[in-house]
Amino acid sequence: MQVTKREGGCEQPSSMPSWTREALRQAIRQVEAAGLSEPKPAVSIGIEPIDAALQGGLCRGALHEVATEREADLAAATGFALALASQSCPQPLQRMHA
């Protein structure tokens, strides 16, 4: 990958397609516009004892870890994490196309 210098000294990979850079810039603008001024409601697990232990669910905008003790449980943990992620999205995820 070639790196080119831009005005201001920032380095930018020259092999990154321009549509990817623009999509990333747009996503950053949307995140910045949303702001962090108001707390978002927690993501409920849907199981009352677990939600109570988590004080309402998992916090949005925070990093959470889903771990297993055994390798055989990785598929279940991955499915659980994906289900949680899908609950926290306000709209269906869309693929980015060129």
C-alpha positions in Angstrom: 0.0 0.0 0.0 1.4 3.4 -0.9 1.0 6.3 1.5 0.8 9.9 0.3 1.2 13.0 2.3 -1.7 15.5 2.4 -1.7 19.1 3.3 -1.3 19.5 7.0 1.0 16.5 7.3 -1.7 13.8 7.5 -0.9 10.5 5.8 -3.5 8.8 3.7 -3.3 5.4 2.0 -3.5 6.1 -1.7 -4.9 2.7 -2.5 -8.1 3.2 -0.5 -11.0 3.7 -2.9 -12.5 7.2 -2.7 -16.1 5.8 -2.1 -14.7 4.1 1.1 -13.2 7.2 2.4 -16.4 9.2 1.7 -18.6 6.5 3.3 -16.3 6.6 6.4 -16.4 10.4 6.5 -20.2 10.4 6.3 -20.5 7.8 9.1 -18.3 9.9 11.3 -20.4 13.0 10.6 -23.5 11.1 11.5 -22.0 9.9 14.8 -20.8 13.4 15.6 -24.2 14.9 14.8 -25.9 12.5 17.1 -23.8 13.7 20.0 -23.5 12.2 23.4 -25.6 14.7 25.4 -28.5 12.5 26.2 -28.1 9.0 27.8 -29.5 6.3 25.6 -31.8 3.6 27.0 -30.1 0.3 27.9 -30.4 -2.7 25.6 -32.7 -5.2 27.4 -31.7 -8.8 27.4 -35.3 -9.7 27.8 -34.8 -12.0 30.8 -35.9 -10.1 33.9 -33.3 -11.5 36.4 -30.5 -10.7 34.0 -31.8 -7.2 33.2 -32.2 -6.5 36.9 -28.6 -7.6 37.6 -27.5 -5.3 34.8 -29.7 -2.5 36.1 -31.9 -2.5 33.1 -29.7 -4.1 30.5 -26.5 -3.4 28.6 -25.4 0.2 28.3 -25.4 1.6 24.7 -22.2 3.2 23.5 -20.1 1.0 25.8 -17.8 -1.9 25.1 -19.1 -5.3 26.3 -17.4 -8.7 26.2 -19.2 -12.0 25.6 -16.9 -14.8 26.6 -17.1 -18.6 27.0 -15.3 -21.1 29.1 -15.3 -23.8 26.5 -14.5 -23.6 22.8 -17.6 -25.6 22.1 -19.7 -22.7 23.2 -18.3 -20.1 20.8 -21.1 -20.5 18.3 -23.7 -19.8 21.0 -21.8 -16.8 22.3 -21.5 -15.4 18.8 -25.2 -15.8 18.1 -26.0 -14.1 21.5 -23.7 -11.2 20.6 -25.2 -10.8 17.2 -28.7 -10.9 18.6 -27.8 -8.2 21.1 -26.2 -6.1 18.3 -29.3 -6.4 16.2 -31.5 -5.2 19.0 -29.4 -2.0 19.4 -29.6 -1.0 15.8 -32.3 1.6 15.1 -32.6 0.4 11.5 -31.4 -2.6 9.5 -27.8 -2.7 8.6 -27.0 -2.0 5.0 -24.1 -3.2 2.9 -21.8 -0.5 1.4 -21.4 -0.8 -2.4 -19.0 0.7 -4.8 
